[in-house]
Amino acid sequence: MNRSRRRFPRLAALLVLLGAALGAAGAARANGAFPDEFSIHFAPDAPHRIYLGANFGLLVSEDDGATWRYACEPWVVSSSNAALASASVSFYQVTADGALLANSITMTRSSDVACTWPTSTGSISGQSVADFFPDPNDASRVLAVVVLPGASYIVASHDGGKTFDAPHLYDTPDLLTGVEIARSNPAVVYATSNSPSGGAAKFLASANSGATWTPTDMAIDPATTPRILAVDPANEKIVYVRVVGAISDAIWKSVDGGQTFTTMLPPVGGQLSSFLLANDGAIYAGTRGGKLYVQPAGTTGFAARDSYHLRCLGQRPGTNRIYACTDFVLDGFSIATSDDKTATFQPLMTFTQILGPLTCPPVQTNCQAHWSRIQGVLGISPAPDAGQGGSDGGTTPSGGSHCASAGVDAWSLWVALGVVARRRRRRRTL
């Protein structure tokens, strides 16, 4: 389920506005917030590597979660542009060949296990990227959603997210809220949009890689927003959509490529924070309020369970173990695992066990001061070997899968951009 303004002279004003909007929307933040978790990813070519996206950086384990190091968020965001150091990462994705993509005000990319993060360029330069999605099969292809005041559009990259093409695959005066490529048929692309003028929300489908699109009106409450949760990896016609409300979310399902939808999970008591299509066909959805909704494989309907305060759910392809990001403060640990289809969980890691920054020189140089602050927040005593051992953060490529997360609140981004645009127009008329 998620923006660069480097050329704009009033970047600081936009960051303040965007930060306030994201804070109001409940997005995970690093600046002034207690460390939190929101996504987990697995490397396709490194069977023991795990990535954890947190609101203070990207954590890396090379040994199935036994030990962890991290790249600090300011470095992930600004390794190519120090002016963006105060921004926060909204979400991470991993390409089919293991490159990491991070979205904040802009998009950054790492091909060396989180050691360096050059900024993506091309048609997204100087624009606000609200969402992106790498092709699950083709490592060179990435789609991105760019939002402007009163418009949004989709563009493509054909070099793994390093640069984005100038031609737009889709333009609309509505607000695009997400885009996704089907694994079983990469020519099939889906997107969702909402109307700021009171029109119908839309589900958009393309069967030819975005050359043409078929829109379908979605009969959702005007106060809600549609976002794609997942496309079934074996059947491109099956799509899951999260209908986001102010205080409660629902899940809709389509079995005909978005032409029609049925309510799969009615509005729950709280917003969804995690979603997983498990390898065995089971479906899981969790909330930060401590509820886990489970639909076992081959059944219909969800059963609700009391659970941990979930931030994400994930599973390495081809395995049975399920990973859950939990609330470090309320649950007492940060990652748990289940080997019995979420009936029980076992703690795997707490943030106090982090060994420090990744050992590659760029992260060591740029994250030591940040690590000192994180140690203070977590109450970690400085280790005598701080900065030694653990992941080398830059010897082999990495990648993996991701659990569903909302990412940036696109409505908040739209509002922030609109305020900045109106201020510019007023200044020009003075």
C-alpha positions, 0 to 999 in steps of 0.5 A: 500500500507510498517526493522530492522537492530538491529544486524548490527554494522553499523545501523547508516549508514543504517538509514542515507541512508534509511532516505535519500531515504525516504526523496527523495521519499516524505515519511512522516517524523517526524525528522525536518519536520512539523507534517503531517498526513497519515493514519486513523484507526477505532477500531473494538471493540471500536466504538468511538475510532479513530487512526490517524497515523501522522509523529510525532506519533500515535494519539488516540481519544476515543470520535469520534474525540472530544479529542486527545492524542498521543504516540510519534513516538520515543516511537512507534519505539523504546520502545524495542530498543533505538538504533532505536529512530531516525527511522520513522514509515512508516505506521500503520495497525490494526489486527482483534482483535485490536492490532496495528502494526507499521513499521519503520526500524523494526516492533513493536506491541501494544496490549494496545492502543498504550501504549507499543510497543514491537518489533516483532521477529522471522524470521524478526529479523535483517531484513528489513520489507518493507510491512505487512498485517494482516488477516482481519478475523484471528487476529493471522495471519500476512504476511510480506515482507522482502527485502534483497540486490538482493532478497525479500520474504514473511513470516507469523506470527501466533500469531498476529505479535509477532513472524514470522515463519522461512519458506518462503511462497515465494522467489524471486530475484525481489523486492516485493512491497506489499502483501494483504489477501482477506477478503471474502476468507482468503486463497487468497493472492496477492502480487506485484513485480518489477524487478531491472534487467529490467524484467516484473513487476508481480502480484502474486496470491495464492489460498492456503494461500501462499503454491503455487503462480501463477505469471502474467506479468504486462505490465506497464512502466518500470519506474513505480511500482505496489502496491496493493491498495485494494481487494474488501471485498466481492469479492476476484477476484476484485483487485485494483492496484496503478501503481506508477510513478515518477510524476503521478499515475494510478489505474488498476483493475482486476475482475479475480484475477489478470489474466488480468487488465484494466485501471480504472483511467489513470495517474493523475496530481500528485501522489495518496495519498489516496484511499477508497472503501466506504461501499456503493460501491463508490470509492474515490482517492485523491492527495496531490495537491488538487484533489479528484477522485470519482466513485459513486456506480454502475457507471464506470469512475471517476469524478474529484473534487477540494478538500483539500490536502488529506493525507488519506481517511477512513470510519468505517465499517457499517457507512456512514461518510467518514474521510479525513486527510488534510494538516494542513498548507495549509487547516488549519485543520488536519481531516475533515468529510463528511456525503454527500459522499464527496460533502462537508467536515467539520473540525473535528480536528487540531493538535493544539487541541492535549491534550498531550501524552497518560496518561498511565505511559510508554507514559507519561515517554517517550514522555514528552520531545517529547511533549514539542518540538511538542508544540513549533512547533505547537505554543501550550501553555502548558496546566495546566493539561498536562498529565492528562485526555484523553485516558488511552492508555492501558485499552482495546484492539483496532483496526480498518480499514485503508485507503490506503497509499503508506507506505515506498518506497520499491525501495528506501529501496532496493537501501539503502540495496544494498549500505550497502551490497556493502560497506560490500563486499568492506570492506571484500576485503580490 
